[in-house]
Amino acid sequence: MANSKSVTYDMPSLASGEGVTATVAVAGAELDDHVVVSFSTDLQGITMRAWVSAADTVSVRFENVTDRVIDLEPGTLSAYTNKVER
């Protein structure tokens, strides 16, 4: 069974090498679930990775891997989880 949640997220301005972690409350998310995330705004070189960090919580890490400051417009952060088949 898949679970999902979308929220509006206004990422702070990130200098080169900086990062920030956001959380999204996804009902039913469990540790070890498979996670897919998306952001509605062009990331302009920011990388994004996600994991279930606690029950019902997805953490999303954004890292600026460019050589410039990036200040994105607010956008929609969506997280989807799915159970890992064993």
MDAnalysis code that builds the backbone (N, CA, C; Angstrom):
import MDAnalysis as mda
import numpy as np

u = mda.Universe.empty(258, n_residues=86, atom_resindex=np.repeat(np.arange(86), 3), trajectory=True)
u.add_TopologyAttr("name", ["N", "CA", "C"] * 86)
u.add_TopologyAttr("resid", np.arange(1, 87))
u.add_TopologyAttr("resname", ["MET", "ALA", "ASN", "SER", "LYS", "SER", "VAL", "THR", "TYR", "ASP", "MET", "PRO", "SER", "LEU", "ALA", "SER", "GLY", "GLU", "GLY", "VAL", "THR", "ALA", "THR", "VAL", "ALA", "VAL", "ALA", "GLY", "ALA", "GLU", "LEU", "ASP", "ASP", "HIS", "VAL", "VAL", "VAL", "SER", "PHE", "SER", "THR", "ASP", "LEU", "GLN", "GLY", "ILE", "THR", "MET", "ARG", "ALA", "TRP", "VAL", "SER", "ALA", "ALA", "ASP", "THR", "VAL", "SER", "VAL", "ARG", "PHE", "GLU", "ASN", "VAL", "THR", "ASP", "ARG", "VAL", "ILE", "ASP", "LEU", "GLU", "PRO", "GLY", "THR", "LEU", "SER", "ALA", "TYR", "THR", "ASN", "LYS", "VAL", "GLU", "ARG"])
u.atoms.positions = np.array([
    [0.840, -1.173, 0.000],
    [0.000, 0.000, 0.000],
    [0.886, 1.238, 0.000],
    [0.574, 2.188, -0.854],
    [1.339, 3.428, -0.944],
    [0.676, 4.516, -0.097],
    [1.504, 5.393, 0.440],
    [1.032, 6.543, 1.209],
    [1.684, 7.773, 0.606],
    [0.982, 8.911, 0.652],
    [1.573, 10.119, 0.097],
    [1.065, 11.358, 0.812],
    [1.839, 12.421, 0.654],
    [1.468, 13.709, 1.229],
    [2.202, 14.790, 0.456],
    [1.533, 15.891, 0.179],
    [2.138, 17.053, -0.458],
    [1.953, 18.252, 0.445],
    [3.004, 19.069, 0.558],
    [2.967, 20.267, 1.390],
    [3.650, 21.405, 0.640],
    [3.283, 22.622, 0.973],
    [3.996, 23.783, 0.450],
    [5.266, 23.953, 1.274],
    [6.395, 24.147, 0.562],
    [7.676, 24.278, 1.265],
    [8.435, 25.475, 0.702],
    [8.898, 26.342, 1.591],
    [9.701, 27.505, 1.229],
    [11.110, 27.278, 1.755],
    [11.964, 26.754, 0.899],
    [13.330, 26.426, 1.278],
    [14.128, 27.708, 1.529],
    [14.947, 27.727, 2.570],
    [15.789, 28.901, 2.785],
    [16.848, 29.004, 1.685],
    [17.403, 30.169, 1.526],
    [18.511, 30.378, 0.601],
    [19.681, 29.508, 1.055],
    [20.308, 28.796, 0.107],
    [21.414, 27.899, 0.439],
    [22.688, 28.343, -0.268],
    [23.735, 28.613, 0.496],
    [25.043, 28.912, -0.070],
    [25.664, 27.618, -0.588],
    [26.696, 27.753, -1.394],
    [27.414, 26.587, -1.906],
    [27.853, 25.695, -0.752],
    [27.544, 24.406, -0.849],
    [27.928, 23.438, 0.179],
    [26.970, 23.328, 1.347],
    [25.981, 24.210, 1.427],
    [25.024, 24.152, 2.536],
    [23.877, 23.201, 2.216],
    [23.180, 22.790, 3.280],
    [22.025, 21.921, 3.127],
    [21.001, 22.198, 4.200],
    [19.817, 21.649, 3.997],
    [18.728, 21.787, 4.955],
    [17.882, 20.522, 4.877],
    [17.325, 20.109, 6.011],
    [16.456, 18.933, 6.047],
    [15.045, 19.359, 6.418],
    [14.087, 18.925, 5.618],
    [12.669, 19.185, 5.875],
    [12.001, 17.868, 6.229],
    [10.881, 17.926, 6.917],
    [10.113, 16.719, 7.203],
    [8.699, 16.869, 6.667],
    [8.132, 15.746, 6.267],
    [6.761, 15.689, 5.769],
    [6.048, 14.591, 6.542],
    [4.910, 14.917, 7.124],
    [4.113, 13.923, 7.848],
    [3.342, 13.087, 6.830],
    [3.716, 11.819, 6.707],
    [3.062, 10.895, 5.769],
    [2.442, 9.771, 6.594],
    [1.149, 9.834, 6.769],
    [0.453, 8.818, 7.562],
    [0.716, 7.431, 7.000],
    [1.082, 6.506, 7.862],
    [1.323, 5.126, 7.461],
    [2.751, 4.826, 7.059],
    [3.600, 5.839, 6.939],
    [5.006, 5.594, 6.589],
    [5.683, 4.857, 7.736],
    [6.482, 3.851, 7.378],
    [7.197, 3.058, 8.373],
    [8.666, 2.975, 7.996],
    [9.509, 2.810, 9.017],
    [10.932, 2.625, 8.764],
    [11.123, 1.516, 7.738],
    [12.051, 1.695, 6.833],
    [12.398, 0.745, 5.780],
    [11.458, 0.794, 4.583],
    [10.455, 1.680, 4.576],
    [9.633, 1.856, 3.377],
    [10.480, 2.471, 2.266],
    [10.099, 2.204, 1.038],
    [10.705, 2.845, -0.129],
    [10.109, 4.251, -0.221],
    [10.944, 5.267, -0.502],
    [10.476, 6.655, -0.541],
    [10.830, 7.291, -1.885],
    [9.880, 8.015, -2.452],
    [10.100, 8.838, -3.643],
    [9.615, 10.229, -3.308],
    [10.426, 11.254, -3.642],
    [10.030, 12.632, -3.389],
    [10.150, 13.444, -4.666],
    [9.386, 14.530, -4.719],
    [9.482, 15.462, -5.832],
    [9.265, 16.872, -5.311],
    [9.781, 17.841, -6.068],
    [9.603, 19.244, -5.738],
    [9.184, 19.956, -7.008],
    [8.188, 20.818, -6.914],
    [7.571, 21.407, -8.103],
    [8.383, 22.517, -8.751],
    [9.438, 22.965, -8.107],
    [10.273, 24.045, -8.631],
    [11.596, 23.473, -9.125],
    [12.161, 24.055, -10.181],
    [13.469, 23.656, -10.687],
    [14.491, 23.778, -9.566],
    [15.189, 22.709, -9.252],
    [16.126, 22.691, -8.138],
    [17.451, 23.402, -8.446],
    [17.699, 23.742, -9.693],
    [18.868, 24.534, -10.102],
    [20.200, 23.979, -9.603],
    [20.301, 22.674, -9.443],
    [21.546, 22.059, -9.005],
    [21.539, 21.588, -7.562],
    [20.456, 21.801, -6.859],
    [20.327, 21.282, -5.501],
    [19.964, 19.803, -5.593],
    [20.637, 18.972, -4.807],
    [20.292, 17.556, -4.770],
    [19.268, 17.308, -3.663],
    [18.529, 16.238, -3.820],
    [17.454, 15.926, -2.878],
    [17.467, 14.421, -2.634],
    [17.421, 14.016, -1.362],
    [17.285, 12.592, -1.020],
    [16.311, 12.485, 0.144],
    [15.700, 11.318, 0.281],
    [14.652, 11.177, 1.296],
    [14.666, 9.787, 1.907],
    [14.139, 9.719, 3.122],
    [14.043, 8.455, 3.852],
    [12.956, 8.596, 4.911],
    [12.427, 7.456, 5.363],
    [11.497, 7.469, 6.490],
    [12.358, 7.531, 7.744],
    [12.236, 8.622, 8.488],
    [13.089, 8.830, 9.668],
    [12.413, 8.398, 10.965],
    [11.101, 8.251, 10.941],
    [10.320, 7.789, 12.093],
    [8.943, 7.394, 11.561],
    [8.169, 6.714, 12.387],
    [6.809, 6.357, 11.970],
    [6.059, 7.616, 11.535],
    [5.433, 7.558, 10.378],
    [4.626, 8.645, 9.819],
    [5.430, 9.895, 9.451],
    [6.754, 9.780, 9.316],
    [7.589, 10.943, 9.022],
    [8.621, 10.629, 7.940],
    [8.611, 11.446, 6.876],
    [9.623, 11.369, 5.830],
    [10.524, 12.589, 5.969],
    [11.830, 12.361, 6.007],
    [12.802, 13.450, 6.021],
    [13.353, 13.619, 4.614],
    [13.534, 14.876, 4.210],
    [14.049, 15.190, 2.880],
    [15.250, 16.115, 3.061],
    [16.397, 15.704, 2.545],
    [17.624, 16.498, 2.648],
    [17.906, 17.170, 1.309],
    [18.041, 18.489, 1.348],
    [18.400, 19.287, 0.186],
    [19.843, 19.751, 0.372],
    [20.696, 19.599, -0.651],
    [22.098, 20.018, -0.583],
    [22.427, 20.851, -1.821],
    [23.030, 22.009, -1.601],
    [23.480, 22.847, -2.712],
    [24.883, 22.393, -3.103],
    [24.989, 21.706, -4.239],
    [26.276, 21.194, -4.703],
    [26.865, 22.064, -5.810],
    [26.304, 23.261, -5.986],
    [26.823, 24.183, -6.984],
    [27.852, 25.115, -6.339],
    [28.393, 26.024, -7.133],
    [29.364, 26.991, -6.615],
    [28.743, 28.372, -6.406],
    [27.402, 28.417, -6.275],
    [26.714, 29.697, -6.103],
    [25.594, 29.572, -5.073],
    [25.116, 30.704, -4.602],
    [23.961, 30.738, -3.695],
    [22.705, 30.481, -4.511],
    [21.805, 29.649, -3.972],
    [20.532, 29.364, -4.644],
    [19.398, 29.700, -3.693],
    [18.459, 30.499, -4.182],
    [17.267, 30.888, -3.414],
    [16.048, 30.529, -4.252],
    [15.469, 29.379, -3.981],
    [14.326, 28.898, -4.770],
    [13.023, 29.552, -4.344],
    [12.108, 29.636, -5.282],
    [10.744, 30.051, -4.988],
    [10.066, 28.928, -4.189],
    [9.074, 29.265, -3.359],
    [8.325, 28.204, -2.671],
    [7.703, 27.247, -3.694],
    [7.554, 25.998, -3.300],
    [6.965, 25.015, -4.196],
    [6.269, 23.923, -3.413],
    [5.796, 22.933, -4.140],
    [5.123, 21.794, -3.519],
    [6.102, 20.642, -3.377],
    [6.282, 20.204, -2.143],
    [7.125, 19.061, -1.820],
    [6.201, 17.861, -1.624],
    [6.385, 16.839, -2.443],
    [5.540, 15.646, -2.367],
    [6.380, 14.441, -1.977],
    [5.855, 13.639, -1.071],
    [6.534, 12.424, -0.616],
    [5.586, 11.242, -0.765],
    [6.113, 10.154, -1.309],
    [5.355, 8.926, -1.521],
    [6.131, 7.784, -0.873],
    [5.456, 6.948, -0.117],
    [6.107, 5.773, 0.453],
    [5.390, 4.519, -0.012],
    [6.145, 3.432, -0.072],
    [5.596, 2.156, -0.452],
    [6.330, 1.087, 0.331],
    [5.637, 0.057, 0.699],
    [6.232, -1.033, 1.504],
    [7.256, -1.782, 0.658],
    [8.362, -2.144, 1.293],
    [9.393, -2.942, 0.632],
    [8.955, -4.399, 0.667],
    [8.939, -5.040, -0.489],
    [8.558, -6.463, -0.568],
    [9.711, -7.315, -0.042],
    [9.413, -8.269, 0.789],
    [10.455, -9.162, 1.335],
    [10.092, -10.591, 1.013],
])
